[in-house]
Amino acid sequence: MDYAKLFEPVKIGKIELKNRIVMAPMGLTGLSTTEGVFNQRAINFFVERAKGGTGLIITGLARVENEIEEFAMPSSPCPLLNPAAFYQTAIELTERVHAYDTRIFLQLTMGFGRVAHPSVLKTHPIAPSAIPNYWEPNITCRELSIEEIETIIHKFGQVAILARESGFDGIEVHAVHEGYLLDQFAISMFNRRKDKYGGSLENRLRAALEIVKEIKKSAGRDFPVILRYSLKSYIKDWNKGGLPKEKFKEMGRDIPEGIEAAILLEKGGYDAFDVDAGSYDSWYWAHPPMYFEDGNYLPFSSELKKHTNVPIIVAGKLQNPKIAEKAIKEGKTDMIALARGLLADPHWAIKVKRKKIDEIRPCLGCHVCLGRIARGKNLSCAVNPQTGRESDYNILLPTNPKKKIVIIGGGIAGMEAARVAAMKGYNVTLFEKSNRLGGHIIAASVPDFKKEDRTLLRWYENRLKEQKVDIRLNEEADISTIEEESPDSIIVATGSVPFIPPINGINTASEIVSTATDVLLGKPIPGTRVTIIGGGLVGCELSIWLKKQGKEVAILEMLNDILLLGEVEHPNRLMLKEMIESYGIQVITGITVTQIVKGSVVFKKGSKEQKIETDFVVLATGFRSQNHLYKELLKTPYEAFAVGDTLKPSNIKHAIWTAYEVARKL
């Protein structure tokens, strides 16, 4: 396919970009200092994306103040805490980014307001009005005074001057988007003020309009300003979102008001819109998981282009370059933005330009990145452990390049270990007892909404082929195999097997009982009524997949809610739970399954024994490590390491990260 449109120049104001590929803003945990400046990791992080061919980089949010809404530092950059220090580090950042003919905009935020987690605040949560905090609804936010609002707005101008002097090419204002503080002013549900910042749409947009006016007055009218903008909020109620195609009354901003607001905002001086949809109340819209279709924001950018005259940027699962190219070609947007896609592969742009699409490492939509930000961990990526630590976590050069490495197990952990060891120049042999590589990801990637998992599997297969790894399928390695190979190091990635709980009748009723893995791999399900034991990620995704096939599905979970165990991140958990509800899947929690008999599952809820009629039972009760070979090797003189589920059953991130850590230091 020809990707010419993606690589055409485009202008934002008077600033010309070499192509139409934008790095969308993301949280910067671990990438700033206590003084509120970018650290060296941040510089390396952004420079790597510039080196990868991105046309425009928009930094994650920088705070214009940290007193009225005070966060514990370091949380994100705050230029006015130490302007001289910010200038020095920002100059290095912008100069190095510009060396690759890439432009860089500094994103500035008014604040979080009701969506700030009280645990990270050193002040009481604030908002336009006295409304409930999103995370702790029993806490009522303090209403900002007019003086405080005007102070924050004035600081946008001060930071804009500093940004321009530091070499930034423009500003993105964060944000009439996702329900952050500036968006709360714009939405009547959150803004109950009776003064000049509340009431009519024009008054609710006053803060956003005064901000762009202040930036232009301070940094110059030719200094371009983008607005991060959600055309539709998808708020069904407080802390409750609306799913795609669901009919509901919009409590936030709906499209007609979104268009009207955009016209006013463009007239007020904004040079471009960075458009999406959603809010914290529908966080899966603002951070779309794998359950969304690709290009899920394109209807919004397309609609906005009909009513505005400035350039439009759009994100939303656009990692597939065919969809991105088509969107620009059909006039649905002027630029496409990637966030998580550039965490997974910082060289996305140059790989597309060279038409090496199969080399792009895919984003899975798992939101490990967002979860790390929410927990105050360094920004990184499940499939790319080097993200956020580009220079100090690279693959180390070998001291003895003639080493022979044996890897046992061809799941994700084994493949990552083989990839990294081969990149170091070692002689790598991988043993896999089945007839194909992939391990648990083969079953996990079966549902239609898990196509990114299938892409990741192909990516690994291609990399191992390129690196000429000696792959031995249908060979189960043991101690004697290892003795024959005589390796210098062994990495054991034998993975895990489904855990079968000790439930009465589970063996005698075996004809109606199966593991989730076997069902995903094609084991027939008799009848229409299916009961899934286990409400973790596997059980919940399986329930939706089976429901789409016309099954009547029920989930039994021993904990008091589903999706409590494992690293299921907030947007994914919210969307899965609301999908399960919308599909009419029965969920029974806080139970203990006591018996399985043909035709029913018996369980206790409290002291009361109950049963559910069923035709088939699927066990989604977790996994246990297959580590016996590793334990045998520990008794030998061999240098042996365990990675992935062999260490402990977990997820793709754990498999990749443990394998990368071990293999990079061999």
GIVEN-V654566 format. One record per residue. N is the residue number from 1. PHI is phi in whole degrees, 0 to 359 (none if undefined). NEAR is the number of other ideal C-beta (glycine too) atoms within 8 Angstrom. D_FIRST is the distance of its C-alpha to the first C-alpha in Angstrom with 2 decimals. Layout:
N_PHI_NEAR_D_FIRST / N_PHI_NEAR_D_FIRST
//
This chain:
1_none_6_0.00 / 2_273_4_3.79 / 3_251_11_6.31 / 4_299_7_9.20 / 5_297_9_11.26 / 6_300_16_11.77 / 7_251_10_13.28 / 8_280_8_15.48 / 9_295_7_19.18 / 10_208_12_21.18 / 11_247_9_24.91 / 12_241_12_27.16 / 13_62_10_30.51 / 14_262_6_30.96 / 15_271_10_28.80 / 16_262_7_25.49 / 17_258_13_22.62 / 18_287_8_20.22 / 19_209_12_17.21 / 20_253_14_16.94 / 21_255_17_17.02 / 22_243_15_20.52 / 23_273_14_22.52 / 24_289_11_24.51 / 25_289_12_28.25 / 26_220_11_29.80 / 27_300_9_33.36 / 28_241_14_34.75 / 29_298_12_37.34 / 30_85_9_38.38 / 31_245_13_36.92 / 32_221_14_39.95 / 33_254_10_43.65 / 34_295_5_46.85 / 35_274_9_47.18 / 36_82_19_43.99 / 37_245_15_41.93 / 38_293_13_38.66 / 39_267_10_39.46 / 40_296_6_37.95 / 41_300_14_35.66 / 42_296_13_34.16 / 43_299_13_33.63 / 44_297_11_31.94 / 45_298_13_29.78 / 46_289_14_28.44 / 47_297_13_28.21 / 48_297_10_25.99 / 49_287_13_23.41 / 50_294_14_23.81 / 51_301_9_23.42 / 52_283_13_20.15 / 53_102_12_18.67 / 54_296_14_19.50 / 55_280_14_20.41 / 56_222_14_23.27 / 57_251_14_25.43 / 58_249_14_27.82 / 59_294_13_30.61 / 60_294_10_32.17 / 61_296_12_35.28 / 62_247_15_38.28 / 63_273_14_41.59 / 64_280_14_43.58 / 65_205_12_46.77 / 66_217_10_48.15 / 67_234_6_51.59 / 68_295_11_51.42 / 69_238_15_48.79 / 70_265_9_49.43 / 71_260_12_47.12 / 72_295_7_48.17 / 73_254_11_46.65 / 74_276_7_44.36 / 75_236_10_42.04 / 76_206_14_39.84 / 77_301_12_40.30 / 78_216_13_43.11 / 79_305_14_43.40 / 80_278_12_46.89 / 81_295_10_48.50 / 82_210_8_48.61 / 83_304_8_47.04 / 84_295_6_47.88 / 85_294_11_46.26 / 86_298_18_43.15 / 87_302_11_42.94 / 88_296_9_43.22 / 89_285_13_40.47 / 90_294_16_38.14 / 91_300_10_38.55 / 92_298_9_37.37 / 93_299_15_34.36 / 94_292_13_33.28 / 95_297_9_34.04 / 96_289_10_31.95 / 97_296_14_28.95 / 98_295_11_29.29 / 99_299_7_29.26 / 100_261_9_25.48 / 101_60_5_25.14 / 102_252_13_24.59 / 103_265_12_26.70 / 104_221_17_28.74 / 105_251_15_30.57 / 106_268_14_33.53 / 107_272_15_33.68 / 108_241_15_37.27 / 109_245_14_38.81 / 110_284_12_41.91 / 111_140_14_42.35 / 112_263_9_41.91 / 113_65_15_44.92 / 114_295_15_45.39 / 115_263_11_42.41 / 116_283_14_43.92 / 117_286_8_45.21 / 118_304_10_48.98 / 119_292_4_49.01 / 120_257_9_47.13 / 121_268_13_49.06 / 122_258_5_52.30 / 123_236_9_53.16 / 124_291_6_53.42 / 125_304_14_50.16 / 126_247_15_49.81 / 127_191_15_48.27 / 128_298_15_48.79 / 129_220_11_51.38 / 130_282_8_53.28 / 131_235_11_50.69 / 132_291_10_50.00 / 133_293_13_47.93 / 134_297_10_44.76 / 135_281_6_45.47 / 136_233_7_49.24 / 137_300_8_50.09 / 138_284_4_53.79 / 139_264_9_53.38 / 140_266_7_53.56 / 141_291_15_51.76 / 142_278_9_53.90 / 143_287_10_53.37 / 144_290_10_52.50 / 145_277_6_55.06 / 146_300_9_54.28 / 147_299_6_55.32 / 148_295_10_52.84 / 149_300_11_49.96 / 150_293_8_50.87 / 151_296_10_51.17 / 152_298_13_47.64 / 153_299_12_46.27 / 154_299_9_48.20 / 155_292_11_46.74 / 156_302_16_43.19 / 157_295_13_44.43 / 158_298_11_46.04 / 159_291_14_42.93 / 160_299_15_40.77 / 161_300_10_43.09 / 162_297_13_42.82 / 163_297_14_39.02 / 164_296_10_38.83 / 165_295_7_41.38 / 166_276_12_39.42 / 167_99_11_36.34 / 168_291_12_34.18 / 169_272_9_32.12 / 170_176_15_32.88 / 171_235_16_33.87 / 172_248_15_32.31 / 173_272_19_35.09 / 174_252_13_35.22 / 175_184_13_35.44 / 176_273_14_35.92 / 177_197_13_33.80 / 178_62_13_34.31 / 179_81_18_38.06 / 180_286_15_38.96 / 181_306_15_42.12 / 182_295_16_40.81 / 183_290_15_39.19 / 184_297_15_42.53 / 185_297_15_44.19 / 186_280_12_41.77 / 187_256_13_42.24 / 188_296_6_45.60 / 189_301_7_45.74 / 190_258_15_46.18 / 191_254_14_47.83 / 192_247_10_51.40 / 193_291_11_52.77 / 194_248_5_55.25 / 195_264_6_54.96 / 196_291_6_52.60 / 197_259_13_49.68 / 198_218_12_49.99 / 199_102_6_50.39 / 200_292_5_48.28 / 201_301_9_44.52 / 202_300_7_45.23 / 203_292_11_47.63 / 204_290_14_45.26 / 205_266_15_42.62 / 206_303_11_45.29 / 207_299_12_44.52 / 208_297_15_40.80 / 209_288_12_41.84 / 210_290_9_44.57 / 211_295_13_42.25 / 212_294_15_39.84 / 213_296_10_42.93 / 214_293_13_44.47 / 215_296_15_41.41 / 216_294_12_41.19 / 217_295_6_44.96 / 218_276_11_44.99 / 219_260_11_41.87 / 220_109_7_41.49 / 221_293_4_39.87 / 222_272_6_36.98 / 223_276_13_36.15 / 224_289_14_33.14 / 225_229_14_33.49 / 226_263_17_30.84 / 227_245_15_32.07 / 228_287_14_30.75 / 229_217_13_31.16 / 230_262_18_31.20 / 231_289_14_31.14 / 232_220_13_32.72 / 233_271_16_34.88 / 234_58_14_34.94 / 235_256_15_38.56 / 236_270_13_40.60 / 237_191_7_43.66 / 238_304_6_44.76 / 239_57_6_42.63 / 240_218_8_40.94 / 241_259_15_37.39 / 242_251_9_35.77 / 243_285_9_33.01 / 244_304_6_29.91 / 245_69_3_31.15 / 246_282_8_34.73 / 247_268_2_37.29 / 248_200_6_39.57 / 249_276_4_41.40 / 250_289_12_39.56 / 251_268_8_42.08 / 252_261_13_39.93 / 253_261_12_37.85 / 254_262_9_36.31 / 255_302_9_33.65 / 256_303_6_36.21 / 257_292_9_38.06 / 258_299_13_34.84 / 259_293_12_33.92 / 260_301_9_37.49 / 261_294_13_37.52 / 262_298_14_34.27 / 263_298_10_35.76 / 264_294_12_38.87 / 265_290_16_37.02 / 266_296_11_34.95 / 267_300_6_38.21 / 268_285_11_39.79 / 269_129_9_37.57 / 270_289_13_34.39 / 271_267_11_31.54 / 272_193_13_28.62 / 273_243_16_28.21 / 274_254_17_26.50 / 275_261_13_26.47 / 276_203_17_26.68 / 277_209_11_29.30 / 278_113_15_32.08 / 279_200_16_35.23 / 280_299_9_37.18 / 281_294_16_38.73 / 282_231_16_35.29 / 283_299_13_33.86 / 284_292_16_31.10 / 285_287_12_29.55 / 286_289_16_29.68 / 287_227_10_28.40 / 288_293_12_26.31 / 289_286_13_26.75 / 290_294_11_24.58 / 291_283_11_26.31 / 292_276_12_24.29 / 293_285_6_21.07 / 294_298_9_17.99 / 295_66_11_18.06 / 296_290_10_21.76 / 297_264_12_22.75 / 298_300_12_20.40 / 299_300_6_23.22 / 300_282_14_25.49 / 301_294_15_23.41 / 302_298_11_22.69 / 303_292_11_26.44 / 304_294_15_27.48 / 305_296_12_25.47 / 306_291_6_27.55 / 307_240_8_30.72 / 308_232_11_30.12 / 309_241_3_29.36 / 310_263_9_28.36 / 311_298_11_24.92 / 312_243_14_23.73 / 313_250_16_22.28 / 314_219_18_21.38 / 315_249_12_21.00 / 316_95_11_21.31 / 317_54_11_19.14 / 318_249_15_15.87 / 319_291_14_14.97 / 320_287_9_11.90 / 321_296_12_9.27 / 322_295_7_7.44 / 323_291_10_11.03 / 324_297_13_11.81 / 325_298_14_9.30 / 326_297_8_10.38 / 327_298_15_13.93 / 328_289_15_14.15 / 329_299_7_12.70 / 330_273_6_15.25 / 331_76_7_17.98 / 332_278_10_18.83 / 333_197_14_19.14 / 334_262_9_19.14 / 335_220_16_18.34 / 336_247_15_17.32 / 337_241_13_19.76 / 338_240_14_19.77 / 339_248_11_23.17 / 340_299_13_23.42 / 341_299_11_19.87 / 342_273_14_21.11 / 343_284_14_24.25 / 344_293_14_22.50 / 345_216_13_20.23 / 346_292_11_21.25 / 347_255_9_18.52 / 348_306_16_15.59 / 349_297_13_14.55 / 350_290_9_14.85 / 351_290_12_13.03 / 352_293_14_9.91 / 353_301_10_10.55 / 354_273_6_11.02 / 355_60_7_7.97 / 356_255_8_10.90 / 357_296_8_10.12 / 358_290_7_12.94 / 359_272_8_15.31 / 360_286_13_15.37 / 361_284_9_18.80 / 362_277_12_18.76 / 363_281_12_21.24 / 364_267_12_23.37 / 365_71_13_24.80 / 366_277_12_28.22 / 367_68_13_29.59 / 368_304_12_31.53 / 369_302_14_30.64 / 370_293_12_32.34 / 371_298_11_35.21 / 372_293_12_35.94 / 373_298_12_36.10 / 374_297_9_38.40 / 375_265_6_40.67 / 376_76_7_40.88 / 377_272_9_39.09 / 378_299_10_36.82 / 379_302_16_33.25 / 380_200_13_31.03 / 381_214_13_28.49 / 382_299_12_29.04 / 383_265_12_26.30 / 384_226_11_26.75 / 385_297_10_30.50 / 386_281_9_30.14 / 387_301_14_28.93 / 388_86_12_31.77 / 389_214_11_33.54 / 390_301_14_31.07 / 391_268_8_33.83 / 392_262_6_36.63 / 393_224_8_34.84 / 394_276_8_32.73 / 395_281_7_32.99 / 396_284_7_36.35 / 397_292_5_36.87 / 398_287_10_38.87 / 399_275_3_42.55 / 400_224_6_42.56 / 401_294_7_39.21 / 402_269_5_40.80 / 403_302_11_41.22 / 404_251_11_40.51 / 405_244_17_39.03 / 406_251_14_39.27 / 407_242_16_37.31 / 408_247_13_38.57 / 409_117_16_36.24 / 410_249_16_32.51 / 411_280_16_31.74 / 412_301_16_29.82 / 413_297_18_32.74 / 414_296_20_33.11 / 415_292_16_29.45 / 416_295_15_29.48 / 417_299_16_32.74 / 418_295_16_31.42 / 419_300_14_28.31 / 420_291_13_30.51 / 421_298_14_33.30 / 422_292_13_31.01 / 423_297_8_29.53 / 424_281_14_33.17 / 425_93_6_33.52 / 426_283_12_35.77 / 427_276_8_36.22 / 428_246_12_34.93 / 429_239_13_35.78 / 430_243_17_34.70 / 431_258_14_36.76 / 432_226_14_35.58 / 433_287_7_38.09 / 434_268_7_35.66 / 435_267_4_33.17 / 436_204_8_30.03 / 437_279_14_29.07 / 438_136_11_28.71 / 439_58_12_32.22 / 440_294_13_32.60 / 441_293_13_28.92 / 442_298_11_28.48 / 443_287_10_30.77 / 444_298_10_29.79 / 445_271_12_26.12 / 446_293_9_27.12 / 447_304_10_27.36 / 448_301_6_24.39 / 449_273_8_24.51 / 450_246_12_24.25 / 451_294_9_20.64 / 452_296_11_20.39 / 453_296_12_23.21 / 454_294_9_21.34 / 455_295_9_18.40 / 456_297_15_21.13 / 457_299_13_22.70 / 458_296_9_19.64 / 459_301_13_19.26 / 460_295_13_22.91 / 461_302_10_22.76 / 462_294_10_20.06 / 463_294_10_22.10 / 464_293_15_25.32 / 465_294_8_23.95 / 466_301_6_22.79 / 467_271_11_26.21 / 468_57_6_28.04 / 469_290_12_30.08 / 470_282_8_32.67 / 471_258_9_32.04 / 472_249_9_35.01 / 473_280_10_34.28 / 474_59_7_37.25 / 475_230_9_39.57 / 476_265_5_41.67 / 477_282_10_42.97 / 478_222_7_46.52 / 479_300_9_49.08 / 480_294_6_49.75 / 481_298_10_46.06 / 482_296_14_45.98 / 483_298_7_49.19 / 484_294_6_47.72 / 485_284_9_44.65 / 486_50_6_46.86 / 487_279_11_44.17 / 488_280_7_44.77 / 489_217_12_43.16 / 490_232_14_42.17 / 491_245_18_39.84 / 492_263_15_40.66 / 493_231_18_37.89 / 494_283_10_39.54 / 495_75_14_38.60 / 496_213_11_40.48 / 497_233_7_41.56 / 498_302_11_42.21 / 499_276_8_45.58 / 500_257_8_47.92 / 501_289_9_50.53 / 502_280_4_54.17 / 503_258_10_54.49 / 504_303_6_57.33 / 505_87_9_56.25 / 506_294_12_52.78 / 507_271_5_53.66 / 508_291_5_55.83 / 509_256_12_53.18 / 510_299_7_50.38 / 511_291_5_49.21 / 512_246_11_48.02 / 513_238_11_46.78 / 514_211_11_43.51 / 515_277_10_41.49 / 516_300_16_38.30 / 517_301_9_36.48 / 518_295_8_37.76 / 519_295_13_36.95 / 520_296_12_33.32 / 521_274_9_33.14 / 522_115_5_34.37 / 523_297_7_38.16 / 524_296_4_39.37 / 525_247_11_41.10 / 526_285_6_44.11 / 527_77_7_45.07 / 528_245_7_43.47 / 529_267_11_45.22 / 530_238_16_43.65 / 531_248_14_45.21 / 532_257_17_43.27 / 533_265_14_45.55 / 534_121_14_43.91 / 535_250_15_42.27 / 536_278_14_40.09 / 537_300_9_36.30 / 538_299_10_36.05 / 539_296_17_38.54 / 540_288_15_37.12 / 541_295_12_33.49 / 542_298_15_34.90 / 543_298_14_37.03 / 544_291_15_34.12 / 545_300_12_32.20 / 546_289_14_35.41 / 547_298_12_36.19 / 548_296_7_32.89 / 549_270_6_34.13 / 550_93_5_37.32 / 551_277_10_39.64 / 552_269_6_42.45 / 553_242_13_41.99 / 554_230_14_44.44 / 555_246_17_44.14 / 556_250_15_47.26 / 557_226_14_47.27 / 558_286_8_50.28 / 559_282_10_49.46 / 560_277_5_50.09 / 561_203_8_46.44 / 562_274_14_43.12 / 563_62_13_40.49 / 564_270_7_43.13 / 565_267_5_42.59 / 566_83_8_39.70 / 567_267_8_37.23 / 568_262_9_35.80 / 569_284_12_34.92 / 570_307_10_36.22 / 571_297_14_33.22 / 572_294_15_32.35 / 573_296_10_36.04 / 574_302_12_36.53 / 575_292_12_33.64 / 576_300_16_34.57 / 577_297_11_38.20 / 578_286_11_37.48 / 579_294_11_35.13 / 580_300_14_37.92 / 581_295_8_40.38 / 582_290_8_38.29 / 583_280_10_37.74 / 584_75_6_41.50 / 585_279_12_41.53 / 586_286_7_45.07 / 587_235_10_45.59 / 588_237_12_48.98 / 589_247_11_49.55 / 590_66_9_52.51 / 591_236_11_53.44 / 592_233_6_54.48 / 593_285_13_53.68 / 594_252_9_56.92 / 595_200_9_56.40 / 596_241_14_54.01 / 597_232_9_55.58 / 598_299_6_54.19 / 599_103_6_53.35 / 600_197_10_53.48 / 601_240_14_52.95 / 602_260_11_56.01 / 603_214_14_55.70 / 604_250_10_57.92 / 605_238_8_57.27 / 606_70_5_60.11 / 607_264_3_63.19 / 608_266_6_62.16 / 609_270_7_60.79 / 610_225_8_58.24 / 611_215_8_55.95 / 612_236_11_52.75 / 613_287_6_52.34 / 614_204_13_49.32 / 615_261_10_48.02 / 616_205_13_45.96 / 617_239_14_45.85 / 618_245_16_42.88 / 619_267_13_43.69 / 620_240_14_41.42 / 621_255_9_44.15 / 622_94_9_42.37 / 623_224_10_42.23 / 624_234_8_44.61 / 625_295_11_43.89 / 626_258_11_44.12 / 627_238_11_45.76 / 628_297_6_48.63 / 629_294_13_47.18 / 630_301_12_46.64 / 631_295_8_50.24 / 632_297_9_51.45 / 633_293_13_49.69 / 634_297_7_51.36 / 635_273_5_54.64 / 636_252_8_53.56 / 637_284_2_53.24 / 638_296_9_49.45 / 639_277_6_47.22 / 640_233_12_45.40 / 641_230_9_43.21 / 642_252_11_42.05 / 643_225_16_38.76 / 644_63_17_37.09 / 645_295_16_39.03 / 646_297_16_41.50 / 647_286_10_42.81 / 648_196_6_42.63 / 649_298_8_40.49 / 650_208_10_38.07 / 651_229_9_34.35 / 652_298_13_31.03 / 653_302_12_31.84 / 654_298_12_35.20 / 655_298_17_33.78 / 656_290_14_31.24 / 657_293_10_33.65 / 658_293_12_36.63 / 659_294_19_34.72 / 660_297_13_33.24 / 661_301_9_36.71 / 662_290_12_38.45 / 663_291_16_35.99 / 664_294_12_35.47 / 665_253_6_39.24 / 666_299_11_39.98
//
